[in-house]
Amino acid sequence: MKKLVVLIGMMCVALVGRADGVNFADAAEKTVNTVVHIQAEIVTRGNSYYDFFGPLLEQLYGQRLQVPDNVSIGFGSGVVISPDGYIVTNNHVVENARKIVVTFNDKHKREATIIGTDPTTDIALIKVEATDLEYLTFGDSDKVRVGEWVLAVGNPFNLTSTVTAGIVSAKARNINILGEGTIESFIQTDAAVNPGNSGGALVNINGDLIGINAAIASRTGSYVGYSFAIPSNIAKKVVEDFLLYGSLQRAYLGVSIAEITEELAEQKNLDMLSGVYVNDVFEDGAAQKAGVKPGDIILSINDLTVDTRAQLVGAIGQYRPGDKVDVKLMRDGKEHNYTVTLANMHGTESIVKGGDSFYNEKLGVVLEPLSQETKNTIKKNFGLKVVEVRDGVFKRQGLNKNYIILTVNNQKVSNEQELNNAMANTRNGKIRIEMTDNAGEFLTILEFYSK
């Protein structure tokens, strides 16, 4: 039976002690007071009746309807990473929350505010007003070894933090749960993790934070032997981006790759199965500018071996636009070394300001300009990517964020000003939007009347 990978708002219970001479007690004692319980009040607007009849009723009565709220409560865990109240957790624990309550291991509670969320890494940063909190420091997840002992710590039941032990089963796992264009390079462990543990801590026997628990592989929704954590080096970088720049600073190498299998090696006449094969380099991308060519085999990034897509994505995910990385590759049987200056989503080397994304209230969506990678994928040099759906036309029509707006009233749009101008250029209040999916394979038409 096919395994189901489940995002976990979760965690688990176990004994603290020794295994094969390894002392877990010190690491557990260092960790339990830094892991918190998170209760998030999530609001979704509308229901099936309003979603279906809402646009018609608004046209008939000429005013916006007051749609009742649907409120749900989600639970998860978080890790305190500073004495003044910064807490890292999973994006899916707090996304779209209007109220977040944090309960500490000593049972006192604080209301938290969201500092930043990022669905592409499933990392979120929240903050409570506090001083002198116990906290964990980030360890170096690149140095984590398969087979070493780890502890998974969470607070799933709003009681006290709980601990389980296991080993690192694998590194750089891509389990395809976050969607297209995400950074997935999970640490896999066999430490028991169950519902309530999303956002909890994965620590080594020294009590260093080496990962943020995020998912399990299960047919039942409960732990069956596999759990996955976001590496600390990625989590640390995302947190620093939130604090320094207000949004994730995603770096791009600018290549399309394939993992090398026996079949690919035979097809391409390769004499090696290590590294990743470069199918293509994006025009004016970082790799092309540095001299990387189609047919090259990338062996390492800054001395980190890359044999899979997840390893390459995880390695690049630790850097920002403008950072330089050493790329070792094989070409025609000879090793070459290139220094690549990584680019941002727009193909330049500068930091991307948080203001580059914007909210359109009428459509009820957060939009951002297309990256060069996305333009190459959909084979168009214009468009606006939907990155979040709130209350508005999109939600009432049952549309999600997996769309790219191409034209509005037959005008191409690539930025906020072009979108606003196109929406204002309407006849009889009717707006027509042409959209494609993120792969550029299907065209969708959305028509509605503006007030």
Backbone hydrogen bonds, N-H to C=O, Kabsch-Sander energy under -0.5 kcal/mol:
donor,donor_aa,acceptor,acceptor_aa,energy
4,L,218,S,-1.0
5,V,3,K,-0.5
6,V,4,L,-0.5
6,V,216,I,-3.0
8,I,214,A,-1.9
9,G,7,L,-0.7
10,M,8,I,-2.1
10,M,196,G,-1.3
11,M,194,N,-0.9
11,M,195,P,-0.5
17,G,15,L,-0.5
19,A,22,V,-1.3
22,V,19,A,-1.7
24,F,17,G,-2.8
24,F,22,V,-0.7
28,A,24,F,-2.5
29,E,25,A,-2.7
30,K,26,D,-2.0
31,T,27,A,-1.1
32,V,28,A,-2.6
34,T,31,T,-2.3
35,V,31,T,-0.6
35,V,32,V,-0.8
36,V,78,G,-2.4
37,H,103,T,-2.7
38,I,76,G,-2.9
39,Q,101,V,-2.6
40,A,38,I,-0.5
40,A,74,G,-2.9
41,E,99,K,-3.1
42,I,40,A,-0.8
42,I,72,S,-3.0
43,V,96,N,-1.2
44,T,70,N,-3.0
46,G,68,P,-1.8
51,D,47,N,-3.0
52,F,48,S,-1.9
53,F,49,Y,-2.8
54,G,50,Y,-2.2
57,L,53,F,-2.7
58,E,54,G,-2.5
59,Q,55,P,-1.8
60,L,56,L,-2.1
61,Y,57,L,-2.6
62,G,58,E,-1.8
63,Q,58,E,-0.5
67,V,65,L,-1.0
70,N,44,T,-3.2
71,V,69,D,-0.5
72,S,42,I,-2.8
74,G,40,A,-2.9
76,G,38,I,-1.9
77,S,198,S,-3.7
78,G,36,V,-1.7
79,V,88,V,-2.6
80,V,34,T,-3.1
81,I,86,Y,-2.7
82,S,86,Y,-0.8
85,G,82,S,-1.4
87,I,126,I,-3.0
88,V,79,V,-2.6
89,T,124,A,-2.4
93,V,90,N,-1.1
94,V,90,N,-1.0
94,V,91,N,-0.6
95,E,91,N,-2.0
97,A,94,V,-2.1
98,R,41,E,-2.8
99,K,41,E,-0.9
100,I,112,A,-0.6
101,V,39,Q,-2.7
102,V,110,R,-3.5
103,T,37,H,-2.7
104,F,102,V,-0.5
104,F,108,H,-2.8
107,K,104,F,-2.3
110,R,102,V,-2.4
112,A,100,I,-2.7
113,T,127,K,-2.2
115,I,125,L,-2.9
116,G,125,L,-1.8
118,D,123,I,-1.9
121,T,118,D,-0.8
122,D,118,D,-1.2
123,I,118,D,-1.4
124,A,89,T,-2.4
125,L,116,G,-3.0
126,I,87,I,-2.9
127,K,113,T,-2.2
128,V,85,G,-1.9
130,A,84,D,-0.6
130,A,128,V,-0.8
133,L,83,P,-2.0
136,L,80,V,-2.4
139,G,209,L,-3.6
141,S,139,G,-0.8
143,K,140,D,-1.4
144,V,141,S,-1.1
147,G,168,V,-2.4
148,E,145,R,-1.9
150,V,166,G,-2.8
151,L,203,V,-2.7
152,A,164,T,-2.6
153,V,151,L,-0.5
153,V,201,A,-3.1
154,G,162,T,-1.9
162,T,154,G,-3.1
164,T,152,A,-2.0
166,G,150,V,-2.2
168,V,148,E,-2.0
169,S,167,I,-0.6
169,S,188,Q,-2.5
170,A,188,Q,-1.6
172,A,185,S,-0.5
173,R,186,F,-2.5
175,I,173,R,-0.6
182,T,179,G,-1.0
183,I,120,T,-3.0
184,E,182,T,-0.8
185,S,183,I,-0.5
186,F,173,R,-2.6
187,I,229,A,-3.0
188,Q,170,A,-2.6
188,Q,186,F,-0.6
189,T,227,S,-2.5
190,D,167,I,-1.5
197,N,194,N,-1.1
198,S,8,I,-0.6
199,G,213,N,-2.9
200,G,197,N,-2.4
201,A,153,V,-2.2
202,L,211,G,-2.5
203,V,151,L,-2.6
203,V,201,A,-0.5
204,N,208,D,-1.6
205,I,149,W,-0.6
207,G,204,N,-2.2
209,L,137,T,-2.1
210,I,202,L,-2.6
210,I,208,D,-0.8
211,G,202,L,-1.4
212,I,230,I,-1.9
213,N,200,G,-2.1
213,N,211,G,-0.5
214,A,228,F,-2.8
215,A,228,F,-1.7
216,I,6,V,-2.4
217,A,226,Y,-1.6
218,S,4,L,-4.2
218,S,216,I,-0.6
224,V,217,A,-0.5
226,Y,217,A,-0.5
227,S,189,T,-2.2
228,F,215,A,-2.9
229,A,187,I,-2.3
230,I,212,I,-2.8
232,S,210,I,-2.1
234,I,231,P,-0.6
235,A,231,P,-2.3
236,K,232,S,-3.3
237,K,233,N,-1.4
238,V,234,I,-2.3
239,V,235,A,-2.4
240,E,236,K,-2.4
241,D,237,K,-2.2
242,F,238,V,-2.3
243,L,239,V,-2.1
244,L,240,E,-2.7
245,Y,241,D,-3.0
246,G,241,D,-1.2
246,G,242,F,-0.7
247,S,241,D,-0.7
250,R,248,L,-0.9
251,A,319,Y,-0.6
252,Y,343,A,-2.4
256,S,280,D,-2.9
258,A,277,Y,-2.1
260,I,275,G,-0.8
261,T,259,E,-0.7
265,A,261,T,-2.8
266,E,262,E,-2.2
267,Q,263,E,-2.4
268,K,264,L,-2.9
269,N,265,A,-0.5
270,L,265,A,-3.0
276,V,298,I,-2.0
277,Y,258,A,-2.7
278,V,296,D,-2.8
279,N,256,S,-2.2
279,N,277,Y,-0.9
280,D,256,S,-1.7
282,F,254,G,-2.3
285,G,282,F,-2.3
287,A,253,L,-2.1
289,K,285,G,-2.3
290,A,286,A,-1.4
291,G,287,A,-1.0
291,G,288,Q,-0.8
292,V,287,A,-2.4
295,G,278,V,-3.2
296,D,293,K,-1.9
297,I,330,M,-2.1
298,I,276,V,-2.4
298,I,296,D,-0.5
299,L,328,K,-3.2
300,S,328,K,-1.5
301,I,304,L,-2.2
302,N,326,D,-3.2
304,L,301,I,-2.0
305,T,303,D,-0.6
306,V,299,L,-2.3
312,L,308,T,-1.9
313,V,309,R,-3.1
314,G,310,A,-2.6
315,A,311,Q,-2.0
316,I,312,L,-2.5
317,G,313,V,-2.3
318,Q,315,A,-1.0
319,Y,316,I,-2.0
322,G,342,L,-2.6
323,D,320,R,-2.1
325,V,340,V,-2.5
327,V,325,V,-0.6
327,V,338,Y,-3.4
328,K,300,S,-2.0
328,K,326,D,-0.6
329,L,336,H,-2.7
330,M,297,I,-2.7
331,R,334,K,-2.9
334,K,331,R,-1.8
336,H,329,L,-3.0
338,Y,327,V,-2.6
340,V,325,V,-2.9
340,V,338,Y,-0.7
342,L,323,D,-2.8
342,L,340,V,-0.7
343,A,252,Y,-2.0
344,N,348,T,-3.6
347,G,344,N,-1.8
353,K,351,I,-0.6
354,G,245,Y,-0.6
356,D,353,K,-2.0
357,S,354,G,-1.3
358,F,367,L,-2.5
360,N,365,V,-2.8
361,E,359,Y,-0.6
364,G,360,N,-2.1
365,V,360,N,-1.4
366,V,388,E,-2.5
367,L,358,F,-3.1
367,L,365,V,-0.5
368,E,385,K,-1.7
370,L,383,G,-0.9
372,Q,345,M,-1.8
375,K,371,S,-2.3
376,N,372,Q,-2.2
377,T,373,E,-1.8
378,I,374,T,-2.6
379,K,375,K,-1.1
380,K,375,K,-1.4
383,G,413,V,-1.2
384,L,405,I,-2.2
385,K,368,E,-2.7
386,V,403,Y,-2.4
387,V,366,V,-3.0
387,V,385,K,-0.6
388,E,366,V,-1.2
390,R,364,G,-3.8
390,R,388,E,-0.5
392,G,390,R,-0.5
393,V,362,K,-1.7
394,F,363,L,-2.0
396,R,392,G,-2.2
397,Q,393,V,-1.7
398,G,395,K,-1.4
399,L,394,F,-2.7
403,Y,401,K,-1.0
404,I,436,T,-2.8
405,I,384,L,-2.8
406,L,434,E,-3.0
407,T,434,E,-1.4
408,V,411,Q,-2.4
409,N,432,R,-3.5
411,Q,408,V,-1.5
413,V,406,L,-1.9
419,L,415,N,-2.0
420,N,416,E,-2.6
421,N,417,Q,-2.4
422,A,418,E,-2.3
423,M,419,L,-2.5
424,A,420,N,-1.7
425,N,421,N,-1.1
426,T,424,A,-1.7
427,R,430,K,-0.6
428,N,426,T,-0.5
430,K,427,R,-1.5
431,I,448,F,-3.3
433,I,446,L,-3.1
434,E,407,T,-2.3
435,M,444,T,-2.8
436,T,404,I,-2.3
437,D,442,F,-1.0
438,N,402,N,-0.6
440,G,437,D,-1.7
444,T,435,M,-3.1
446,L,433,I,-2.7
448,F,431,I,-1.9
450,S,429,G,-4.3
